[in-house]
């Protein structure tokens, strides 16, 4: 399983996203320029120029025609995937952190960071079928998080929005009324800031990664804690295999613990856990800095990781990966 090294970003990676077919991979980084790559051979296909701040997150529509990005320049933008043109810009009063299209792509949820006296917020926007009809109005603005919201995604049938962030609490909101429905239990939940959240392929459960050096698996409807995966370093990124019962964690360590002459150069690894048994089953090393982003190809046969080192590493699994037995 020799990884394909994809070099195109000049700054640390922040987010990775495959389209539904799994033939394109979108990457976001702190260098202002989201990029799209061919997911099979790692060739760079194009870039989306227009942000002038770090780009924190992206999502692509089901038909692979529209890309949405959220950036530290206080905007979220809609782009044409095919030719890279900007279709619309949503303006906010603080950095846009997380973006997620609803099932059917008629809505998008965008989170904004706290800034000065402004609290963090979750904005639900309508996405027009024709970009010419697009407006910037919010259907709902949800508030209640303390500190930054790392990620907000749509729940089953778009009836809920699930959000998590700095205050370590996962919240479920009613997307129709904007009411807070559920909060994760403080006892069983994360003890430190949640950095990442990823849904399962069928949308029935999701995994969160946290600075408390663990990842947790939750039922999306009841917010019941199902599993906990413990590791030795803060978790920056999580993803789940759509094919096998594998959870992948990518992490780093505190900057103070990194030395330039560290004998573990290139040893930042994506750790694979058995989803059911909660045991570590292997790891993929290679990054020269913490792993900030992970994504599984929808076919389950490859995955990619994005690091603080500015590289995207694309891993196509060997046949024996599919026969791992514990």
C-alpha positions in Angstrom: 0.0 0.0 0.0 2.3 2.7 -1.2 0.7 6.1 -0.6 0.3 8.6 -3.4 1.8 11.9 -2.2 -0.3 14.9 -3.3 1.6 18.2 -3.1 -0.3 21.3 -3.9 -1.0 23.1 -0.7 1.5 25.5 0.8 0.1 25.4 4.3 -1.4 22.8 6.7 -4.4 20.8 5.5 -7.7 21.4 7.4 -10.3 19.2 5.7 -10.8 16.5 3.1 -14.0 15.4 1.3 -14.8 12.9 -1.4 -17.7 13.4 -3.8 -20.5 10.7 -3.7 -19.1 8.7 -6.6 -15.6 8.7 -5.0 -13.8 9.8 -8.1 -12.9 13.3 -6.9 -11.3 14.4 -3.6 -11.6 18.0 -2.4 -9.0 19.4 0.0 -9.0 22.6 2.1 -6.0 24.2 3.7 -4.8 27.3 5.5 -3.4 28.6 2.1 -6.8 30.1 1.0 -7.2 27.8 -2.0 -9.4 24.7 -2.0 -8.2 22.1 -4.5 -9.8 19.2 -6.3 -7.9 16.0 -7.2 -8.6 12.8 -9.1 -9.1 10.3 -6.3 -7.6 7.3 -8.1 -4.2 8.6 -9.1 -3.9 11.8 -7.0 -3.5 14.2 -10.0 -4.5 17.7 -9.3 -7.5 18.7 -11.4 -8.0 22.4 -10.3 -8.3 25.0 -7.6 -10.9 27.4 -6.4 -9.5 30.9 -6.1 -11.3 33.7 -4.2 -11.0 33.2 -0.5 -8.5 35.4 1.3 -8.2 33.5 4.6 -7.6 29.9 5.7 -10.3 27.6 4.4 -11.6 25.4 7.2 -14.2 23.1 5.6 -15.9 22.1 2.4 -18.8 20.0 1.1 -19.8 18.9 -2.3 -23.4 18.4 -3.6 -24.8 15.0 -4.5 -24.5 15.6 -8.2 -20.9 16.8 -7.8 -21.8 20.2 -9.4 -21.6 22.6 -6.5 -18.9 23.0 -3.9 -19.4 25.0 -0.6 -16.4 26.2 1.4 -16.2 28.0 4.8 -13.3 30.3 5.5 -11.6 32.5 8.1 -12.2 35.5 5.8 -15.7 35.5 7.3 -17.4 34.1 4.2 -18.8 30.8 2.9 -18.8 30.5 -0.9 -20.6 28.4 -3.4 -18.6 27.3 -6.4 -19.1 25.5 -9.7 -17.1 22.3 -9.3 -16.5 22.0 -13.0 -15.0 25.4 -13.9 -14.1 26.9 -10.6 -16.3 30.0 -10.8 -17.8 31.5 -7.7 -21.5 31.2 -7.7 -22.4 33.0 -4.4 -20.8 34.4 -1.3 -22.4 34.2 2.2 -21.1 37.0 4.4 -20.8 36.7 8.2 -19.4 38.8 11.0 -16.9 36.1 12.1 -15.0 33.2 10.5 -17.0 30.5 8.9 -15.8 27.2 10.4 -18.0 24.2 9.2 -20.2 23.7 6.1 -22.5 20.8 5.3 -25.1 20.3 2.6 -28.4 18.6 3.6 -29.6 15.4 2.0 -31.0 16.7 -1.3 -28.8 19.8 -1.3 -31.7 22.3 -0.7 -30.2 23.5 2.6 -26.8 24.1 4.0 -25.7 24.4 7.6 -22.8 26.8 8.3 -21.2 27.5 11.6 -19.4 30.7 12.6 -16.8 31.2 15.2 -17.1 33.4 18.3 -15.4 36.8 17.7 -15.1 39.7 20.1 -18.5 39.9 21.8 -20.2 37.7 19.2 -21.0 34.1 20.3 -20.6 31.2 17.9 -23.7 30.4 15.9 -25.1 27.8 13.5 -26.7 29.2 10.4 -29.2 27.2 8.3 -29.3 28.6 4.7 -31.5 27.7 1.7 -29.6 26.7 -1.4 -31.3 27.7 -4.6 -31.4 25.3 -7.5 -30.4 28.2 -9.8 -27.4 30.3 -8.4 -29.1 33.4 -9.8 -31.9 33.0 -7.3 -29.5 32.5 -4.3 -29.9 34.8 -1.3 -27.9 35.1 1.9 -30.8 35.0 4.3 -30.8 32.5 7.1 -33.7 30.1 7.7 -32.6 29.7 11.3 -29.7 30.9 13.5 -29.0 28.5 16.4 -27.0 29.7 19.4 -26.1 28.0 22.7 -22.6 26.7 22.3 -19.8 28.0 24.4 -16.7 28.6 22.3 -16.0 27.5 18.8 -18.2 24.9 17.0 -15.9 22.5 15.3 -18.5 20.8 13.2 -22.2 20.8 12.5 -23.9 18.2 10.2 -27.4 17.2 9.2 -29.2 14.4 11.0 -31.5 11.7 9.5 -34.0 13.1 6.9 -32.7 16.6 7.6 -34.9 16.9 10.7 -32.1 17.6 13.0 -28.7 19.3 13.1 -25.9 17.8 15.2 -23.2 20.1 16.4 -20.0 19.7 18.5 -17.1 21.9 19.5 -14.9 23.5 22.1 -17.3 23.0 25.0 -17.1 19.2 24.6 -20.9 18.9 24.4 -22.7 17.4 21.4 -26.0 19.1 20.7 -29.0 18.0 18.6 -31.2 20.7 17.2 -34.6 20.6 15.6 -33.9 22.0 12.1 -37.6 23.1 11.6 -38.0 25.1 14.8 -34.4 25.7 15.8 -35.0 24.3 19.3 -32.4 22.4 21.2 -33.5 18.8 21.5 -30.7 16.9 23.2 -27.3 17.3 24.7 -24.6 14.6 25.3 -24.2 13.4 28.8 -21.3 15.1 30.6 -20.4 11.9 32.5 -20.0 9.7 29.5 -19.1 12.5 27.0 -15.8 14.0 26.0 -13.7 15.8 28.7 -12.0 18.3 26.4 -12.8 20.1 23.1 -14.3 18.1 20.3 -12.2 18.6 17.1 -14.0 16.5 14.5 -17.2 14.7 13.8 -18.0 12.1 11.0 -21.2 10.3 10.2 -21.4 6.7 9.2 -22.3 5.9 5.5 -25.9 5.0 6.5 -26.3 8.1 8.7 -27.3 6.0 11.8 -24.4 6.8 14.0 -21.4 9.1 14.1 -17.9 9.4 15.6 -16.4 12.3 17.4 -12.7 13.0 18.0 -11.4 15.1 20.9 -8.4 16.7 22.5 -9.1 14.4 25.5 -7.2 11.7 23.5 -10.2 9.7 22.6 -12.9 9.2 20.0 -16.5 8.2 20.7 -19.2 6.5 18.7 -22.8 7.8 19.2 -26.3 6.9 18.1 -27.4 9.8 15.9 -31.1 9.7 17.0 -30.8 9.1 20.7 -27.3 10.5 21.3 -26.5 7.3 23.3 -22.8 6.6 23.7 -22.0 3.3 21.9 -18.2 2.9 22.0 -15.0 4.7 23.1 -11.6 4.5 21.4 -8.7 5.5 23.6 -5.4 6.7 22.2 -2.2 8.4 23.4 -2.5 11.7 21.8 -5.1 14.4 21.0 -7.4 13.4 18.1 -7.7 15.9 15.3 -9.6 13.9 12.7 -11.9 10.9 12.6 -13.5 8.9 9.8 -15.3 5.5 9.4 -15.0 2.9 6.8 -18.2 2.5 4.7 -17.2 -1.1 4.0 -15.7 -2.7 7.2 -16.2 -2.0 10.9 -13.1 0.2 11.1 -12.8 3.6 12.7 -9.7 5.7 11.8 -8.2 8.4 14.1 -5.7 11.0 13.1 -3.9 13.0 15.7 -1.0 15.0 16.7 0.6 16.0 19.9 1.1 19.3 21.7 3.5 21.5 19.8 5.8 21.6 22.9 6.3 17.8 22.5 7.5 18.1 18.9 11.2 18.5 18.4 12.9 19.1 15.1 15.3 16.2 15.6 12.6 13.8 16.8 13.5 10.2 15.8 9.8 9.7 15.0 10.0 11.9 11.9 7.3 10.8 9.5 5.7 8.8 12.3 2.5 10.6 12.7 0.0 7.9 12.0 -3.6 7.3 11.2 -4.7 4.6 13.7 -7.2 2.0 12.7 -9.6 0.7 15.4 -12.1 -2.2 15.3 -15.4 -0.4 15.6 -17.0 -3.1 17.7 -14.2 -4.4 19.8 -12.7 -0.9 20.4 -9.2 -2.4 19.8 -6.4 -0.8 17.7 -5.8 -3.0 14.7 -3.1 -1.1 12.9 -1.7 2.2 11.8 -0.5 4.0 8.7 2.5 6.2 9.2 4.0 8.9 7.0 3.1 12.4 7.9 5.7 14.8 9.2 3.3 16.6 11.4 -0.1 16.0 13.1 -2.9 14.7 10.9 -5.6 17.3 10.6 -8.0 15.7 8.1 -9.1 12.2 7.2 -11.6 10.9 4.6 -12.7 7.5 3.4 -13.5 6.9 -0.2 -17.2 6.0 -0.4 -16.2 2.6 -1.9 -14.2 1.8 1.2 -11.2 0.8 -0.8 -9.0 3.8 -0.2 -8.6 6.6 2.2 -6.7 9.9 2.4 -5.1 11.9 5.1 -4.1 15.6 5.3 -1.4 16.8 7.6 0.1 19.8 9.2 3.0 19.2 6.7 0.9 20.4 3.8 0.7 17.0 2.1 -2.3 14.9 1.2 -1.5 11.2 1.3 -3.8 8.9 -0.7 -3.8 5.2 0.3 -5.3 2.5 -1.8 -5.6 -0.6 0.4 -3.9 -3.9 -0.5 -6.2 -6.9 -0.8 -5.1 -8.4 2.5 -6.6 -5.3 4.3 -10.1 -6.7 3.6 -9.2 -9.9 5.4 -7.9 -8.5 8.7 -9.0 -10.8 11.5 -8.6 -10.1 15.2 
